């Protein structure tokens, strides 16, 4: 459909134009018209009237949409209207939307009905679609009602919740009921505490989970009960309810039997209790000791510097992932003159937890340890990818601070000149050892064992034990079984159970000389140093596609003078990789070398981002032809290009093209662009020759768009 639009019409009042489609015989058109009206006139009183009338529409989908929209604008005075739909409309979706609407304002009448529906269908005054008494619809309503009562914080509904929970004919409602009780303040917490003695282990566990998520303010009245609980999770919840200055918090940090409680209390109260973090350094659990290191004040650290340094050296050398990492950070601060050897040893040792090794590398970034780069250069040949990446980040920070040696080191890494591929491209070092400092249950995963008839435990991965414990036939049979799983990932206190069993060591690519170059390219973005720019330029035409893409992307983010790259950019226009072609076009644009032929060629490119770039450079008339492109970026570029000219003829052409192509997304793009899109769509909707199909297209485009008169320059919206 092609329509002739006036060059610059003021925006009409869209409400009458949209409302006339509420009389359409097509329920889809009526529904979309409602959504368009709500999007374009959310505060107009005519919207309220239209939605109220639509709640009685013969089509259930229209009524559902009307109630969902009504929930967003309804006030307390509309409670009776919503209740009438909840009681009288038999459609489940309408009822669910009505319940959501009631949660905005509540009211005594609303709460009474919600409580009743939490326990039964209320067949004597609530209409249902299933006349035969099918309970499925009500069960969905029951869940929504319980959630609504929780949102409203209806403390008087505690007994209703208990009755729903123990209804033998109902579904299992532990989770939704406990979630609602959690929102009932102190009354709900008291009820949840009573379920900790329930005979059902699952119910006790779910009640415990709800309590741990309760608002600390609601827990305050029950702190004594929580502190006396046998479950560590409840005592941790008590910590959040206590003021940091409370002496009970300090006692929990040092005296509780559970390390997780001590750790939580320490983090919560250390700042309010001088000396608490120092005392926690002697805790028997590494997780608490690590937390103590993180919470040490600067005064405490300085006062302990001499005595603490030797302990930190031991923890760096032998601690688990968290403790060794925390110790590395503090050691670099308090003993910079002696820290480097310990940190380097940790970083180089493949058998140590990876998190601790990375923390050691980051600790080497301390200004006191940055006199030269020889140690970091040596670490760049480490086979572990995460270590190399951490080192590059440290070197990059030093380069940004003006360290010329760091700049040269990065340039070497980018150009692939730092490592010798022949000597460094080896299989990555992987560890199958168990961290001796790991707590019980946090080792390297399941052992491959077999129990003999005599009761001996045999390690199936040990050939000597396997041979001595089995017959020849059994040994042959076992030899045909699949090989044991590869060793597990780095063993850290943060990884346990199924999560650890599903992981494997990932040390990075075997060809880590090339990987070092690739990572270096990504970290230097924005570092506009001549040596860096030259190193990036050396990778612009490499055979490796990922290298070319990364180098061009980094160059665009880093270089300031693009004239010198005009020739490589023109050569890259034939690159098979779209990202390279796109980057080359941007480079030519910044160097001022874009001409009409280049834009014309890019308009037909197979890649959407390249076409979008070309549309943004093209003449408005050409851009309007791409408004219905399949790619959203192209549509957005065409809309903006059409709207940038004072002559709105191009905008009208683009709108006509979008309508003719039946592309609602293209019309949305025009509405998002600056211009008089709403005004022109108002003219379209008022056209008496507008077909129902085209009306649905325009209304669909209006429905999700939220524009104000200020945003669009329209007179009204």
C-alpha positions, -999 to +999 in steps of 0.1 A: +000+000+000+015+033-010+001+065+006+008+101-002+017+120+030+019+157+036+055+170+039+054+182+076+021+175+093+017+182+130+010+151+151-027+144+155-043+132+187-038+095+182-064+083+207-095+088+185-077+072+155-068+041+177-101+039+195-120+035+162-104+001+158-119-011+191-151-016+170-133-040+147-148-074+142-113-089+144-103-097+180-066-095+172-070-059+159-090-049+191-063-064+213-034-048+195-053-015+195-056-016+232-018-022+236-011+007+211-034+030+231-017+021+264+017+027+248+009+060+232-015+075+258-007+059+292-021+088+312-050+097+291-084+092+309-098+077+277-075+047+281-091+039+315-125+040+299-114+019+269-098-008+292-128-009+315-151-015+285-127-041+271-130-061+303-164-071+290-152-079+254-166-112+240-131-125+232-111-139+262-078-128+247-089-092+245-102-093+281-069-108+292-049-081+275-073-055+289-068-067+325-030-069+322-029-033+309-055-022+335-032-035+363-007-009+353-030+021+356-056+010+382-059+028+414-076+019+448-109+031+434-107+004+407-106-025+432-143-033+427-139-035+389-110-059+393-128-080+418-158-083+395-135-097+367-118-121+392-151-134+403-172-133+372-148-139+343-143-177+339-110-174+320-079-185+339-056-159+323-080-131+331-081-142+368-043-144+370-040-109+355-067-096+380-047-111+409-016-093+398-036-061+396-049-065+432-013-068+445-008-031+436-033-018+461-050-046+480-078-034+502-099-054+527-124-067+501-095-079+479-077-096+507-109-114+518-114-129+483-077-138+480-077-157+513-108-176+503-093-186+469-062-198+487-083-226+503-110-234+477-126-227+443-154-207+460-178-222+434-208-205+449-197-170+437-166-175+415-171-185+378-149-211+362-145-225+327-145-261+338-182-267+348-174-303+357-152-293+385-117-298+370-093-284+396-064-276+374-074-240+368-079-233+405-044-248+413-028-221+391-050-195+408-041-208+442-004-204+436-010-168+423-031-160+453-005-172+478+021-152+460-002-121+461-009-124+498+029-126+504+034-095+483+007-077+502+023-087+535-010-099+549+001-111+583-034-122+592-032-148+565-008-170+584-035-195+594-048-195+558-013-204+547-010-233+572-044-246+562-034-245+525-001-263+533-018-292+551-047-296+527-045-334+520-064-329+487-042-301+474-008-299+458+025-296+476+027-259+485+058-258+507+078-235+485+052-209+477+037-209+512+071-205+528+081-177+503+049-159+513+054-163+550+089-149+546+073-116+536+050-115+566+076-099+589+082-112+624+049-131+624+059-150+593+094-157+606+079-172+638+057-195+617+087-206+596+107-214+628+079-237+639+084-258+608+120-265+618+105-293+640+083-307+612+086-345+608+093-341+571+130-336+564+122-319+531+098-295+547+123-286+573+149-280+546+126-257+527+116-238+558+153-233+566+159-220+530+130-195+534+144-182+567+178-176+553+162-153+527+141-134+551+145-096+557+170-090+585+146-066+601+120-094+604+146-116+620+156-092+648+127-102+671+139-138+668+177-134+670+179-154+703+161-183+687+183-181+656+215-180+677+205-211+696+196-230+664+217-261+656+216-252+619+246-230+609+225-214+582+202-200+608+231-186+629+244-170+597+210-154+593+212-141+628+245-124+619+227-102+593+201-092+619+227-081+645+243-047+646+280-050+639+287-034+673+267-061+691+291-082+713+273-113+703+285-108+667+321-107+679+316-139+699+302-157+669+333-147+649+356-164+674+335-190+693+310-206+669+315-242+661+309-237+623+336-220+602+310-205+578+293-187+608+326-174+621+336-162+587+302-144+582+304-128+616+340-117+611+332-099+578+301-083+594+317-071+627+355-068+621+354-030+615+334-024+647+357-046+670+394-037+670+415-068+672+388-092+660+405-097+627+438-102+644+423-129+666+408-146+636+442-151+621+447-180+645+414-197+635+419-234+626+400-230+593+417-215+563+385-198+550+383-178+582+419-169+582+415-157+546+385-136+556+406-122+585+433-111+560+407-093+539+393-075+570+425-064+586+426-026+590+456-007+577+466+000+613+464-037+622+485-046+591+512-021+599+514-031+636+518-068+626+540-063+596+572-078+611+555-108+629+529-114+601+554-115+572+568-149+581+533-164+586+522-150+552+553-166+536+541-200+549+506-195+538+517-184+503+538-215+501+514-240+515+479-225+518+448-235+498+434-213+470+417-186+491+442-184+519+472-184+496+456-157+474+448-134+503+482-139+518+499-130+485+480-097+483+489-087+519+525-100+517+532-077+487+520-047+507+538-053+540+570-070+528+577-059+493+614-064+496+611-101+503+577-110+487+587-114+451+604-149+454+574-164+472+549-149+448+569-160+418+572-195+431+535-197+437+527-183+402+551-208+385+540-240+404+514-258+383+504-281+412+490-252+433+454-239+430+449-217+400+431-190+418+460-186+442+485-185+413+466-157+396+463-138+428+501-140+432+506-126+397+482-097+405+501-091+437+533-086+416+516-054+403+523-037+436+543-005+429+571-016+453+577-047+431+577-030+397+614-021+394+619-043+363+599-067+341+622-097+340+601-117+363+569-109+345+586-116+311+595-151+324+559-157+335+547-149+300+561-183+288+540-201+314+518-229+298+487-218+319+466-194+299+451-177+329+485-169+342+497-154+309+465-133+308+470-120+343+506-111+336+496-092+304+470-072+325+497-062+349+521-053+321+493-033+304+487-013+336+524-004+338+524+006+302+495+029+307+514+045+336+542+053+311+566+024+316+584+022+283+598-012+290+562-025+295+552-009+262+580-027+244+571-059+260+535-057+249+546-048+214+568-079+213+539-101+225+515-087+199+539-092+171+547-128+182+583-120+189+583-127+226+582-165+226+597-191+203+569-212+189+593-241+184+602-242+221+570-231+238+542-247+219+541-278+241+513-297+258+501-277+288+513-288+323+484-303+342+483-314+378+467-345+392+478-339+427+455-332+456+459-299+476+471-311+510+457-280+525+422-286+512+396-294+539+380-329+541+356-335+512+374-309+490+399-331+473+403-339+436+371-358+432+361-395+431+388-422+433+387-452+409+386-480+435+375-516+439+368-535+471+381-571+470+364-601+487+389-598+515+378-562+522+409-545+507+405-512+489+423-513+455+431-482+435+421-490+399+445-464+385+475-480+401+487-509+379+507-525+408+477-526+432+454-537+404+476-567+394+481-578+430+445-577+439+429-594+409+431-627+391+446-628+356+411-630+340+398-601+361+429-581+352+422-587+315+385-578+319+394-546+338+420-537+312+392-537+286+371-512+306+371-476+297+400-455+309+395-435+341+383-400+337+410-373+334+421-355+365+397-330+379+400-292+377+420-271+401+409-281+436+397-250+455+374-245+485+349-228+461+344-259+440+328-290+454+305-318+446+289-322+412+303-288+400+339-301+405+332-335+390+319-319+358+351-299+353+384-307+338+418-289+337+418-262+312+453-248+309+447-231+275+458-238+239+488-260+233+501-233+210+504-208+237+529-186+220+502-177+195+476-174+222+498-149+241+498-127+210+461-130+206+454-120+242+480-092+241+461-077+211+429-075+232+445-060+263+462-030+245+429-015+233+432+023+239+469+023+245+479+047+217+517+042+217+536+041+184+552+007+193+517-008+200+502+007+168+531-008+148+527-042+164+489-042+157+496-032+121+518-062+117+489-085+124+463-069+100+470-092+072+479-124+090+464-157+078+447-164+111+412-150+109+408-145+146+441-125+146+430-103+118+396-095+135+412-088+169+440-066+153+415-045+133+392-041+163+421-031+186+434-007+159+401+011+156+399+015+194+435+026+197+448+045+167+443+083+163+458+087+128+441+065+103+455+080+071+485+056+073+462+026+072+442+036+041+460+012+018+457-019+041+420-010+046+413-009+009+430-043+006+409-057+034+377-048+016+380-082-002+386-101+031+362-131+034+356-122+071+328-096+075+342-082+107+374-073+089+356-057+060+335-037+085+366-025+104+383-016+072+353+005+061+354+023+095+391+029+090+385+045+056+357+066+070+380+080+097+407+087+072+382+106+049+386+081+020+349+071+016+334+078-019+301+070-035+314+038-052+325+024-019+291+031-003+273+017-032+293-015-030+288-018+007+250-014+003+249-049-013+272-066+011+259-099+026+267-087+062+241-066+080+265-045+099+283-035+067+250-026+051+240-006+081+273+013+079+267+020+042+231+031+048+244+056+073+267+071+046+242+069+017+219+096+004+185+097+021+167+085-009+189+054-011+186+049+027+148+049+025+149+019+002+166-002+030+140+005+057+125-030+053+159-048+055+159-081+073+186-068+097+175-046+126+208-026+125+201-017+088+165-007+096+177+015+124+203+032+102+178+037+075+153+053+099+179+077+113+193+086+079+158+093+066+150+115+096+183+136+096+172+159+067+149+188+071+131+176+039+107+150+055+099+136+020+126+110+026+110+100+059+076+097+042+092+075+015+107+053+042+074+050+060+056+041+028+083+014+020+079-001+055+041-003+052+043-017+017+067-044+029+045-053+059+074-047+083+062-035+117+098-036+130+108-011+103+080+012+114+092+009+150+126+019+138+112+051+122+094+059+155+126+056+174+143+080+150+140+118+155+113+131+133+075+132+130+068+095+128+038+096+151+023+124+132+025+105+100+012+072+115-017+092+128-025+103+092-022+067+081-047+055+108-072+082+098-071+073+062-106+057+054-090+035+027-067+018+053-072-020+051-076-040+083-043-058+075-024-025+072-041-012+103-029-042+123+006-036+110+006+001+121-010-007+155+015-034+161+043-009+155+027+016+178+021-010+206+056-015+219+068+021+211+068+045+241+074+081+229+064+113+244+058+146+227+091+159+241+111+129+227+096+130+192+089+167+187+052+159+181+025+182+193+007+154+211+012+117+217 
